[in-house]
Amino acid sequence: MRVVHVSDCFAPRTGGIETQVGDLARHQARTGDEVHVLTATLGEGGERGGVVDVEDGVHVHRLGARLPFDLPVNPLAGPGLIRRALRGVRPDAVHVHAGVVSPFAFDGVRVATALGLPTAITWHCMLDGVAGVAGPALRRTRWARLPAALSAVSGAAAERVRTMLGGRVDVVPNGIDTALWAPTGPPDPDLDAPLHLVATMRLAPRKRAVPLVDVVAAAAGRLPDGALRLTLVGDGPARDAVRARVASAGLQDVVTLRGRLPRSEVRATYADADVFLAPARLEAFGIAALEARTAGLVVLAHDGTGVGEFVTPGVDGFLVADDAAMTDAVVRLAQDRDLLATMRRHAATVPPPFDWDHVLAAAAAQYERASRLV
């Protein structure tokens, strides 16, 4: 099969969509598909304007333009370059990957559907604040009759797309190499050691790293000294604000800021941890939480997010209503080590069904669905 992915962002940029599109494309190429990626992200050496590289068996078409801040858009030439690339490749399916603001991806939708190509669109975001406002207007446009297979990365995200556009919206989840993240053996926690919390995220306001520090501070205030510790992995624009909150809360001996780490070091960190905290309220899927859950950690996240796709409350984690409830869950696990051990044992021995075979099958089903709509 000849598949074209369309994404505003791609490597060398790092982030959730970039990682997932890259991994999906590579796994499809390994199964024998001919895979192309059309992106507005420039290459490492500034490649743009139609330059094609072959990376890990994937043909990456750099269709962006040199713009301030390296913005992944090409407002003038983008549609023409997309049209030329699609006519040259002649794909069996076009898979568009969308966020809240994805001008290049939406150009891809317009061009691919106008060319009569089977088109699947996957949203990698939560559309809170957008779906209810934009939905009535969009349903009076051609988007309401778009000949495309619509999906999102989780049931929670899909519900927002249905609110916005109506009709059928399936789920094409994110995926990981479950064998890579699985623990090497059953957990053997030291019941006398501090409860080791870990969080991995981009330190940005949307991910709520500063409120995470507040959750840990509130829990620490209800527990004996030395009862818990937090390792925070990641970097970003909120780094200084996080450091300031750690200092003002007097948590310098509780919170360790590790910065951005390669996957191998993240796995090593999880091997020494007990509980993963996911404080974001607008988490469409939660790939870091899935990796931690697969590594055998108990996951605490907010209810109504994509984390609910792979966490069963009371079994391998808790889905909480607010930050106060997350604090309560941390305190409970610090005090009830038998419950912690039971939940960790389940997480370590029952892997979630989000390996790449699962994701590839879900994507292929969307391509088949899209082919019936043209």
C-alpha positions as CSV (number, residue, x, y, z in Angstrom):
1,M,0.0,0.0,0.0
2,R,1.2,3.6,-0.7
3,V,0.4,5.8,2.2
4,V,1.0,9.6,2.6
5,H,0.9,11.2,6.0
6,V,0.3,15.0,6.2
7,S,1.5,16.8,9.4
8,D,2.4,20.4,10.1
9,C,5.1,19.2,12.5
10,F,7.6,16.4,12.1
11,A,11.2,15.6,13.2
12,P,13.6,17.3,13.9
13,R,10.9,19.1,16.0
14,T,10.0,17.0,19.1
15,G,6.5,16.6,20.5
16,G,3.6,14.2,20.7
17,I,2.3,14.5,17.1
18,E,5.8,14.5,15.6
19,T,6.8,11.4,17.5
20,Q,3.6,9.4,16.8
21,V,3.5,10.3,13.1
22,G,7.2,9.3,12.7
23,D,6.8,6.0,14.6
24,L,3.6,5.1,12.7
25,A,5.3,5.9,9.4
26,R,8.4,3.8,10.2
27,H,6.3,0.8,11.4
28,Q,4.2,0.9,8.2
29,A,7.4,1.0,6.1
30,R,8.7,-2.0,8.0
31,T,5.6,-4.0,7.0
32,G,6.3,-3.3,3.4
33,D,4.2,-0.2,2.7
34,E,5.6,2.7,0.6
35,V,5.2,5.6,3.1
36,H,5.6,9.3,2.5
37,V,5.3,12.2,4.9
38,L,4.4,15.7,3.8
39,T,5.4,18.3,6.4
40,A,5.9,22.0,6.7
41,T,8.7,21.4,9.2
42,L,12.2,22.2,7.7
43,G,14.9,19.6,7.8
44,E,18.0,19.6,10.0
45,G,19.9,21.6,7.4
46,G,17.0,23.9,6.5
47,E,15.7,21.6,3.7
48,R,12.4,23.0,2.4
49,G,10.3,23.8,-0.7
50,G,9.9,20.2,-1.8
51,V,13.2,18.6,-0.9
52,V,12.6,14.8,-0.3
53,D,14.7,12.8,2.2
54,V,14.5,9.1,2.9
55,E,14.7,8.5,6.6
56,D,14.3,5.0,8.1
57,G,12.6,3.9,4.9
58,V,10.1,6.8,4.9
59,H,10.1,9.5,2.1
60,V,9.9,12.8,3.9
61,H,8.8,15.7,1.8
62,R,9.9,19.1,3.3
63,L,7.3,21.5,2.0
64,G,7.8,24.4,4.4
65,A,9.2,27.8,3.9
66,R,11.8,29.8,5.8
67,L,9.8,31.9,8.3
68,P,10.5,33.6,11.6
69,F,10.8,31.2,14.5
70,D,10.8,28.3,12.1
71,L,7.0,28.2,12.1
72,P,5.8,24.9,10.4
73,V,3.6,26.6,7.8
74,N,3.8,27.6,4.1
75,P,0.8,30.0,3.6
76,L,1.6,30.9,0.0
77,A,3.1,27.8,-1.6
78,G,1.9,25.0,0.7
79,P,-1.3,23.9,-1.2
80,G,0.5,23.9,-4.5
81,L,3.4,21.8,-3.2
82,I,1.0,19.4,-1.5
83,R,-1.0,19.0,-4.7
84,R,2.2,18.4,-6.7
85,A,3.5,15.8,-4.2
86,L,0.2,13.9,-4.1
87,R,-0.1,13.8,-7.9
88,G,3.5,12.5,-8.0
89,V,3.1,9.8,-5.3
90,R,-0.5,8.8,-6.3
91,P,-1.3,7.3,-2.8
92,D,-3.8,4.7,-1.9
93,A,-4.6,6.6,1.3
94,V,-3.8,10.1,2.7
95,H,-3.6,10.2,6.5
96,V,-3.9,13.8,7.8
97,H,-2.8,14.5,11.4
98,A,-4.5,17.5,13.0
99,G,-4.2,19.6,16.1
100,V,-6.2,22.6,17.3
101,V,-4.3,24.9,14.8
102,S,-3.0,22.9,11.8
103,P,-3.1,25.1,8.7
104,F,-0.8,22.8,6.7
105,A,-2.7,19.7,7.6
106,F,-6.0,21.3,6.7
107,D,-4.5,22.4,3.4
108,G,-3.8,18.7,3.0
109,V,-7.4,17.8,3.6
110,R,-8.7,20.3,1.0
111,V,-6.2,19.2,-1.6
112,A,-6.5,15.4,-1.1
113,T,-10.3,15.4,-1.1
114,A,-10.4,17.7,-4.1
115,L,-8.2,15.2,-5.9
116,G,-10.6,12.4,-5.0
117,L,-8.1,10.5,-2.8
118,P,-9.1,8.3,0.1
119,T,-8.5,10.6,3.1
120,A,-8.4,9.8,6.8
121,I,-8.1,12.6,9.4
122,T,-6.9,11.9,13.0
123,W,-7.1,14.6,15.7
124,H,-4.3,14.5,18.2
125,C,-5.8,17.1,20.5
126,M,-8.7,18.0,22.8
127,L,-11.0,20.6,21.2
128,D,-12.3,22.0,24.5
129,G,-13.3,25.6,23.9
130,V,-13.3,25.1,20.2
131,A,-15.9,22.3,19.4
132,G,-18.9,24.0,20.9
133,V,-18.1,27.4,19.4
134,A,-16.9,26.3,15.9
135,G,-19.2,23.3,15.5
136,P,-22.5,25.1,14.5
137,A,-20.6,27.2,11.9
138,L,-18.5,24.2,10.5
139,R,-21.6,22.0,10.2
140,R,-22.9,24.6,7.6
141,T,-19.8,24.3,5.5
142,R,-18.4,21.5,3.3
143,W,-16.7,20.0,6.4
144,A,-20.2,18.6,7.3
145,R,-20.1,16.6,4.0
146,L,-16.4,16.0,3.9
147,P,-15.6,12.6,2.1
148,A,-13.1,11.6,4.8
149,A,-12.8,9.0,7.6
150,L,-12.7,11.0,10.9
151,S,-10.9,9.7,14.0
152,A,-9.1,10.9,17.1
153,V,-6.5,9.4,19.4
154,S,-8.9,8.5,22.2
155,G,-12.5,8.3,23.0
156,A,-12.4,11.5,24.9
157,A,-10.9,13.4,22.0
158,A,-13.3,11.7,19.5
159,E,-16.3,13.0,21.5
160,R,-15.0,16.6,21.0
161,V,-14.7,16.0,17.3
162,R,-18.2,14.6,17.1
163,T,-19.5,17.7,19.0
164,M,-17.8,19.9,16.4
165,L,-18.5,18.1,13.2
166,G,-21.1,15.4,14.0
167,G,-21.2,12.0,12.4
168,R,-19.0,9.0,13.0
169,V,-15.6,9.5,14.6
170,D,-13.5,6.4,15.3
171,V,-10.4,6.0,17.5
172,V,-6.9,5.5,16.2
173,P,-4.8,5.4,19.4
174,N,-1.2,6.3,19.8
175,G,1.2,3.4,20.1
176,I,4.4,2.3,21.8
177,D,6.7,-0.6,21.8
178,T,5.2,-2.4,24.8
179,A,8.1,-4.9,25.0
180,L,10.6,-2.0,25.2
181,W,8.8,-0.4,28.1
182,A,7.7,-3.6,30.0
183,P,9.5,-4.2,33.3
184,T,12.0,-7.0,33.4
185,G,10.3,-8.7,36.4
186,P,7.6,-8.2,39.0
187,P,7.9,-5.1,41.2
188,D,9.7,-5.4,44.5
189,P,9.1,-2.1,46.2
190,D,10.9,-1.2,49.4
191,L,8.0,-0.5,51.8
192,D,10.2,1.6,54.0
193,A,11.4,3.9,51.2
194,P,9.7,7.1,50.3
195,L,6.9,6.8,47.7
196,H,8.6,7.7,44.5
197,L,6.5,9.8,42.2
198,V,7.5,10.6,38.7
199,A,6.1,12.9,35.9
200,T,7.4,13.3,32.3
201,M,6.1,16.3,30.4
202,R,6.9,19.4,28.4
203,L,7.2,22.1,31.0
204,A,4.5,24.3,29.5
205,P,1.4,25.9,31.1
206,R,-1.0,23.5,29.2
207,K,0.7,20.5,30.9
208,R,0.3,22.1,34.3
209,A,3.8,21.4,35.8
210,V,3.4,24.2,38.4
211,P,0.1,22.9,39.7
212,L,1.8,19.4,39.9
213,V,4.3,20.9,42.3
214,D,1.3,22.2,44.4
215,V,-0.2,18.7,44.5
216,V,3.0,17.2,45.8
217,A,3.4,20.1,48.3
218,A,-0.1,19.5,49.6
219,A,0.5,15.7,49.9
220,A,3.9,16.2,51.6
221,G,2.2,18.5,54.1
222,R,-0.1,15.6,55.2
223,L,2.6,13.0,55.4
224,P,5.6,12.5,57.7
225,D,8.9,14.1,56.5
226,G,10.6,11.9,53.9
227,A,7.4,10.0,53.0
228,L,7.6,10.9,49.3
229,R,9.8,12.3,46.5
230,L,9.1,13.5,43.0
231,T,11.3,13.2,39.9
232,L,10.2,15.6,37.2
233,V,11.5,14.8,33.7
234,G,11.2,17.4,30.9
235,D,12.0,21.0,29.9
236,G,10.2,23.9,28.5
237,P,9.1,27.5,28.9
238,A,7.7,26.9,32.5
239,R,11.0,25.6,33.8
240,D,11.8,28.8,35.8
241,A,8.3,28.9,37.2
242,V,8.5,25.3,38.3
243,R,11.9,25.9,40.0
244,A,10.5,29.0,41.8
245,R,7.4,27.1,43.0
246,V,9.6,24.2,44.3
247,A,11.7,26.8,46.2
248,S,8.8,28.7,47.6
249,A,7.1,25.5,48.8
250,G,10.4,24.3,50.5
251,L,10.5,21.2,48.4
252,Q,14.1,21.3,47.3
253,D,14.7,18.0,49.2
254,V,11.6,16.4,47.7
255,V,11.5,17.4,44.0
256,T,14.3,16.5,41.6
257,L,14.2,18.3,38.2
258,R,16.0,16.0,35.6
259,G,15.4,18.1,32.4
260,R,14.9,16.4,29.1
261,L,16.1,12.8,29.0
262,P,16.6,10.2,26.2
263,R,14.1,7.3,26.3
264,S,16.6,4.9,27.8
265,E,17.1,7.1,30.9
266,V,13.3,7.7,31.2
267,R,12.9,3.9,31.3
268,A,15.6,3.7,34.0
269,T,13.8,6.3,36.0
270,Y,10.5,4.4,35.8
271,A,12.3,1.2,37.0
272,D,13.0,3.0,40.3
273,A,9.5,4.7,40.6
274,D,6.1,3.8,42.0
275,V,3.5,6.3,40.8
276,F,3.2,8.4,37.6
277,L,1.4,11.7,37.8
278,A,-0.4,13.2,34.8
279,P,-1.7,16.6,35.9
280,A,-2.9,17.9,32.5
281,R,-6.6,18.4,32.1
282,L,-6.6,18.6,28.2
283,E,-4.7,15.3,27.5
284,A,-5.9,13.8,24.3
285,F,-4.1,10.5,24.9
286,G,-1.1,10.7,27.3
287,I,1.8,8.8,25.6
288,A,4.1,9.3,28.6
289,A,1.4,8.0,30.9
290,L,1.0,4.9,28.7
291,E,4.7,4.3,28.8
292,A,4.7,4.5,32.6
293,R,1.6,2.3,32.9
294,T,3.4,-0.3,30.6
295,A,6.5,0.0,32.8
296,G,4.4,-1.1,35.8
297,L,3.7,2.2,37.5
298,V,0.4,3.2,39.1
299,V,-1.0,6.2,37.1
300,L,-2.9,9.1,38.5
301,A,-4.6,11.3,35.9
302,H,-7.6,13.5,35.5
303,D,-10.9,12.0,34.6
304,G,-12.2,12.8,31.1
305,T,-8.8,12.7,29.4
306,G,-7.3,10.2,27.0
307,V,-5.5,8.5,29.9
308,G,-8.8,6.7,30.6
309,E,-8.2,4.6,27.5
310,F,-5.6,2.5,29.4
311,V,-6.1,3.1,33.2
312,T,-8.8,1.3,35.1
313,P,-9.6,3.2,38.3
314,G,-8.7,1.2,41.5
315,V,-6.9,-1.4,39.4
316,D,-3.8,0.2,38.0
317,G,-4.4,3.8,38.8
318,F,-6.9,6.5,39.7
319,L,-8.8,9.0,37.4
320,V,-9.5,12.0,39.6
321,A,-11.9,14.9,39.5
322,D,-9.4,17.7,40.4
323,D,-6.1,18.5,42.0
324,A,-7.4,18.0,45.5
325,A,-8.5,14.4,44.6
326,M,-5.0,13.8,43.1
327,T,-3.5,14.9,46.4
328,D,-5.8,12.5,48.2
329,A,-4.7,9.6,45.9
330,V,-1.0,10.3,46.5
331,V,-1.5,10.3,50.3
332,R,-3.6,7.1,50.1
333,L,-0.9,5.3,48.2
334,A,1.9,6.6,50.5
335,Q,-0.1,5.3,53.5
336,D,-1.5,2.0,52.0
337,R,1.5,0.2,50.7
338,D,-0.4,-3.1,50.3
339,L,-2.8,-1.3,47.9
340,L,0.2,0.2,46.1
341,A,1.9,-3.2,45.7
342,T,-1.3,-4.8,44.4
343,M,-1.9,-2.1,41.8
344,R,1.8,-2.1,40.7
345,R,1.7,-5.9,40.3
346,H,-1.3,-5.7,38.0
347,A,0.3,-2.9,36.0
348,A,3.5,-4.9,35.6
349,T,1.8,-8.1,34.5
350,V,-1.1,-7.0,32.3
351,P,0.2,-4.8,29.5
352,P,-2.2,-2.4,27.8
353,P,-3.3,-3.3,24.2
354,F,-1.5,-0.4,22.5
355,D,1.4,-2.0,20.8
356,W,2.1,-1.2,17.2
357,D,0.2,-4.1,15.7
358,H,-2.9,-2.7,17.4
359,V,-2.3,0.8,16.0
360,L,-1.4,-0.4,12.5
361,A,-4.7,-2.4,12.3
362,A,-6.7,0.7,13.5
363,A,-5.0,2.9,10.9
364,A,-5.6,0.3,8.1
365,A,-9.3,0.2,9.0
366,Q,-9.5,4.0,8.6
367,Y,-7.9,3.7,5.1
368,E,-10.4,1.1,4.1
369,R,-13.2,3.2,5.4
370,A,-11.8,6.3,3.6
371,S,-11.7,4.3,0.3
372,R,-15.4,3.7,0.5
373,L,-16.2,7.4,0.8
374,V,-14.6,8.5,-2.5
